[in-house]
């Protein structure tokens, strides 16, 4: 007898850090688990999370997520104290942690959360090993993006006659 596994419809992404790719060069990515309380899981299921201004610090051989906001639901229990911006522990393998500690302390990298998502029943955070961009790097990326868009637009209209050429035919 075979069991058919069906996936739930919908997106597994909870929150994205859209500023991260604009502000930093992302060198490498890691997946980390997140230690949560019960009310936080319920809020995440409702999609009430923001990691836009958050960052990761490594202290005493452990990684922690600072600045992430998980807004509590209105129906949260009265006997639980809900702190939306509490420091949350990230769950990484020892080998990954040691490598990250070395890169952050010696080579000047920064750890930033890129995305928060569901992996089966677990909440995972995608962490980026990053270096900050200078202002001219940001302008260069913007120019490259605009050139790509213009190039795609030209290729799309390559075989067509323009509207103005049709209108002003002599």
C-alpha positions as YAML, in Angstrom:
chain: A
units: angstrom
residues:
- id: 1
  name: UNK
  ca: [0.00, 0.00, 0.00]
- id: 2
  name: UNK
  ca: [1.53, 3.33, -1.05]
- id: 3
  name: UNK
  ca: [0.91, 6.61, 0.66]
- id: 4
  name: UNK
  ca: [0.57, 9.72, -1.44]
- id: 5
  name: UNK
  ca: [2.26, 12.68, 0.14]
- id: 6
  name: UNK
  ca: [0.59, 15.90, -0.81]
- id: 7
  name: UNK
  ca: [2.13, 19.26, -0.14]
- id: 8
  name: UNK
  ca: [0.13, 22.07, 1.33]
- id: 9
  name: UNK
  ca: [-0.63, 24.89, -1.00]
- id: 10
  name: UNK
  ca: [0.85, 28.28, -0.23]
- id: 11
  name: UNK
  ca: [4.22, 29.80, 0.35]
- id: 12
  name: UNK
  ca: [6.52, 28.64, 3.13]
- id: 13
  name: UNK
  ca: [8.22, 32.03, 3.44]
- id: 14
  name: UNK
  ca: [7.40, 33.92, 6.63]
- id: 15
  name: UNK
  ca: [9.56, 37.05, 6.26]
- id: 16
  name: UNK
  ca: [12.20, 38.42, 3.88]
- id: 17
  name: UNK
  ca: [14.96, 40.95, 4.42]
- id: 18
  name: UNK
  ca: [14.77, 42.87, 1.14]
- id: 19
  name: UNK
  ca: [17.32, 45.52, 2.16]
- id: 20
  name: UNK
  ca: [20.05, 42.95, 2.74]
- id: 21
  name: UNK
  ca: [21.05, 42.44, -0.90]
- id: 22
  name: UNK
  ca: [21.12, 46.21, -1.44]
- id: 23
  name: UNK
  ca: [23.25, 46.95, 1.63]
- id: 24
  name: UNK
  ca: [25.64, 43.95, 1.58]
- id: 25
  name: UNK
  ca: [27.60, 41.61, -0.68]
- id: 26
  name: UNK
  ca: [26.36, 38.13, 0.29]
- id: 27
  name: UNK
  ca: [29.32, 35.74, 0.27]
- id: 28
  name: UNK
  ca: [27.76, 32.57, 1.69]
- id: 29
  name: UNK
  ca: [24.44, 31.35, 3.09]
- id: 30
  name: UNK
  ca: [23.65, 29.14, 6.07]
- id: 31
  name: UNK
  ca: [20.43, 27.63, 7.35]
- id: 32
  name: UNK
  ca: [19.82, 27.85, 11.09]
- id: 33
  name: UNK
  ca: [17.00, 26.70, 13.31]
- id: 34
  name: UNK
  ca: [15.33, 29.15, 15.66]
- id: 35
  name: UNK
  ca: [14.51, 28.57, 19.34]
- id: 36
  name: UNK
  ca: [10.97, 29.89, 19.83]
- id: 37
  name: UNK
  ca: [8.24, 30.03, 22.45]
- id: 38
  name: UNK
  ca: [4.71, 28.79, 21.80]
- id: 39
  name: UNK
  ca: [3.11, 32.19, 21.26]
- id: 40
  name: UNK
  ca: [5.82, 33.04, 18.72]
- id: 41
  name: UNK
  ca: [5.02, 29.98, 16.62]
- id: 42
  name: UNK
  ca: [1.35, 30.94, 16.53]
- id: 43
  name: UNK
  ca: [2.24, 34.48, 15.48]
- id: 44
  name: UNK
  ca: [4.56, 33.18, 12.76]
- id: 45
  name: UNK
  ca: [1.78, 30.98, 11.40]
- id: 46
  name: UNK
  ca: [-0.29, 34.17, 11.14]
- id: 47
  name: UNK
  ca: [2.62, 35.85, 9.30]
- id: 48
  name: UNK
  ca: [3.38, 38.51, 11.93]
- id: 49
  name: UNK
  ca: [7.18, 38.71, 11.65]
- id: 50
  name: UNK
  ca: [9.70, 41.32, 10.52]
- id: 51
  name: UNK
  ca: [13.44, 40.73, 10.07]
- id: 52
  name: UNK
  ca: [14.22, 43.92, 8.16]
- id: 53
  name: UNK
  ca: [16.29, 45.55, 10.91]
- id: 54
  name: UNK
  ca: [17.67, 42.41, 12.51]
- id: 55
  name: UNK
  ca: [21.21, 41.07, 12.73]
- id: 56
  name: UNK
  ca: [23.09, 38.07, 14.12]
- id: 57
  name: UNK
  ca: [25.73, 38.23, 16.85]
- id: 58
  name: UNK
  ca: [27.99, 35.46, 18.05]
- id: 59
  name: UNK
  ca: [28.62, 35.45, 21.81]
- id: 60
  name: UNK
  ca: [30.18, 32.75, 23.99]
- id: 61
  name: UNK
  ca: [30.22, 30.29, 21.10]
- id: 62
  name: UNK
  ca: [26.50, 30.69, 20.37]
- id: 63
  name: UNK
  ca: [24.62, 32.66, 17.70]
- id: 64
  name: UNK
  ca: [21.73, 34.96, 18.58]
- id: 65
  name: UNK
  ca: [19.19, 36.82, 16.47]
- id: 66
  name: UNK
  ca: [18.77, 40.46, 17.57]
- id: 67
  name: UNK
  ca: [16.15, 42.93, 16.40]
- id: 68
  name: UNK
  ca: [13.68, 40.50, 14.84]
- id: 69
  name: UNK
  ca: [10.11, 41.47, 15.65]
- id: 70
  name: UNK
  ca: [7.41, 38.85, 16.11]
- id: 71
  name: UNK
  ca: [4.16, 40.60, 16.97]
- id: 72
  name: UNK
  ca: [2.04, 38.67, 19.49]
- id: 73
  name: UNK
  ca: [-1.52, 37.78, 18.60]
- id: 74
  name: UNK
  ca: [-4.40, 39.48, 20.42]
- id: 75
  name: UNK
  ca: [-5.58, 36.12, 21.73]
- id: 76
  name: UNK
  ca: [-2.28, 35.33, 23.49]
- id: 77
  name: UNK
  ca: [-2.57, 33.87, 26.94]
- id: 78
  name: UNK
  ca: [-2.62, 36.25, 29.89]
- id: 79
  name: UNK
  ca: [-0.08, 34.34, 31.97]
- id: 80
  name: UNK
  ca: [2.63, 34.51, 29.30]
- id: 81
  name: UNK
  ca: [4.76, 37.66, 29.01]
- id: 82
  name: UNK
  ca: [5.16, 38.44, 25.31]
- id: 83
  name: UNK
  ca: [8.29, 40.37, 24.31]
- id: 84
  name: UNK
  ca: [8.13, 40.99, 20.53]
- id: 85
  name: UNK
  ca: [11.83, 41.90, 20.16]
- id: 86
  name: UNK
  ca: [13.43, 39.41, 22.51]
- id: 87
  name: UNK
  ca: [16.81, 37.88, 21.67]
- id: 88
  name: UNK
  ca: [16.36, 34.46, 20.05]
- id: 89
  name: UNK
  ca: [18.95, 31.70, 19.93]
- id: 90
  name: UNK
  ca: [19.96, 30.31, 16.55]
- id: 91
  name: UNK
  ca: [20.58, 26.59, 16.28]
- id: 92
  name: UNK
  ca: [23.65, 25.77, 14.19]
- id: 93
  name: UNK
  ca: [26.03, 22.84, 14.04]
- id: 94
  name: UNK
  ca: [29.25, 23.27, 16.02]
- id: 95
  name: UNK
  ca: [31.41, 23.13, 12.90]
- id: 96
  name: UNK
  ca: [29.37, 25.87, 11.20]
- id: 97
  name: UNK
  ca: [29.47, 28.02, 14.32]
- id: 98
  name: UNK
  ca: [33.24, 27.75, 14.65]
- id: 99
  name: UNK
  ca: [33.70, 28.70, 11.00]
- id: 100
  name: UNK
  ca: [31.36, 31.67, 11.33]
- id: 101
  name: UNK
  ca: [33.09, 32.86, 14.50]
- id: 102
  name: UNK
  ca: [36.44, 32.81, 12.73]
- id: 103
  name: UNK
  ca: [35.16, 34.73, 9.70]
- id: 104
  name: UNK
  ca: [33.32, 37.35, 11.73]
- id: 105
  name: UNK
  ca: [36.08, 38.02, 14.24]
- id: 106
  name: UNK
  ca: [39.14, 37.81, 12.00]
- id: 107
  name: UNK
  ca: [38.02, 38.82, 8.53]
- id: 108
  name: UNK
  ca: [35.39, 41.47, 9.29]
- id: 109
  name: UNK
  ca: [32.30, 39.76, 7.94]
- id: 110
  name: UNK
  ca: [28.78, 40.45, 9.19]
- id: 111
  name: UNK
  ca: [25.99, 37.94, 9.74]
- id: 112
  name: UNK
  ca: [22.54, 39.06, 8.62]
- id: 113
  name: UNK
  ca: [19.25, 37.16, 8.32]
- id: 114
  name: UNK
  ca: [18.02, 36.99, 4.74]
- id: 115
  name: UNK
  ca: [14.78, 35.04, 5.11]
- id: 116
  name: UNK
  ca: [12.63, 33.24, 7.65]
- id: 117
  name: UNK
  ca: [10.65, 30.26, 6.39]
- id: 118
  name: UNK
  ca: [8.98, 26.97, 7.31]
- id: 119
  name: UNK
  ca: [10.80, 23.71, 6.76]
- id: 120
  name: UNK
  ca: [8.16, 21.10, 7.51]
- id: 121
  name: UNK
  ca: [7.07, 22.01, 11.06]
- id: 122
  name: UNK
  ca: [10.26, 23.90, 11.93]
- id: 123
  name: UNK
  ca: [11.07, 27.57, 11.53]
- id: 124
  name: UNK
  ca: [14.38, 28.17, 9.77]
- id: 125
  name: UNK
  ca: [16.38, 31.35, 9.23]
- id: 126
  name: UNK
  ca: [18.63, 31.80, 6.22]
- id: 127
  name: UNK
  ca: [21.74, 33.65, 7.38]
- id: 128
  name: UNK
  ca: [24.02, 35.47, 4.99]
- id: 129
  name: UNK
  ca: [27.74, 35.91, 5.53]
- id: 130
  name: UNK
  ca: [28.13, 39.44, 4.21]
- id: 131
  name: UNK
  ca: [30.42, 42.41, 3.69]
- id: 132
  name: UNK
  ca: [29.02, 45.94, 3.61]
- id: 133
  name: UNK
  ca: [28.71, 47.82, 0.32]
- id: 134
  name: UNK
  ca: [30.01, 51.32, -0.22]
- id: 135
  name: UNK
  ca: [27.79, 53.99, -1.79]
- id: 136
  name: UNK
  ca: [29.43, 53.66, -5.22]
- id: 137
  name: UNK
  ca: [28.82, 49.89, -5.18]
- id: 138
  name: UNK
  ca: [25.11, 50.50, -4.61]
- id: 139
  name: UNK
  ca: [24.98, 52.96, -7.52]
- id: 140
  name: UNK
  ca: [26.80, 50.48, -9.74]
- id: 141
  name: UNK
  ca: [24.26, 47.75, -8.91]
- id: 142
  name: UNK
  ca: [21.41, 50.14, -9.68]
- id: 143
  name: UNK
  ca: [22.92, 51.00, -13.08]
- id: 144
  name: UNK
  ca: [23.40, 47.30, -13.87]
- id: 145
  name: UNK
  ca: [19.79, 46.53, -12.94]
- id: 146
  name: UNK
  ca: [18.47, 49.38, -15.13]
- id: 147
  name: UNK
  ca: [20.65, 48.27, -18.05]
- id: 148
  name: UNK
  ca: [19.35, 44.68, -17.72]
- id: 149
  name: UNK
  ca: [15.76, 45.97, -17.75]
- id: 150
  name: UNK
  ca: [16.37, 48.18, -20.81]
- id: 151
  name: UNK
  ca: [18.16, 45.36, -22.62]
- id: 152
  name: UNK
  ca: [15.27, 42.96, -21.95]
- id: 153
  name: UNK
  ca: [12.82, 45.57, -23.17]
- id: 154
  name: UNK
  ca: [14.79, 46.08, -26.41]
- id: 155
  name: UNK
  ca: [15.02, 42.33, -27.04]
- id: 156
  name: UNK
  ca: [11.29, 41.95, -26.45]
- id: 157
  name: UNK
  ca: [10.45, 44.66, -29.01]
- id: 158
  name: UNK
  ca: [13.15, 43.60, -31.51]
- id: 159
  name: UNK
  ca: [10.84, 42.05, -34.12]
- id: 160
  name: UNK
  ca: [7.96, 44.49, -33.69]
- id: 161
  name: UNK
  ca: [7.41, 47.82, -35.30]
- id: 162
  name: UNK
  ca: [6.98, 50.58, -32.79]
- id: 163
  name: UNK
  ca: [3.65, 52.32, -32.31]
- id: 164
  name: UNK
  ca: [5.06, 55.64, -33.46]
- id: 165
  name: UNK
  ca: [6.39, 54.11, -36.70]
- id: 166
  name: UNK
  ca: [2.94, 52.73, -37.51]
- id: 167
  name: UNK
  ca: [1.20, 55.98, -36.65]
- id: 168
  name: UNK
  ca: [3.47, 58.26, -38.66]
- id: 169
  name: UNK
  ca: [3.74, 56.19, -41.85]
- id: 170
  name: UNK
  ca: [4.18, 58.26, -44.98]
...
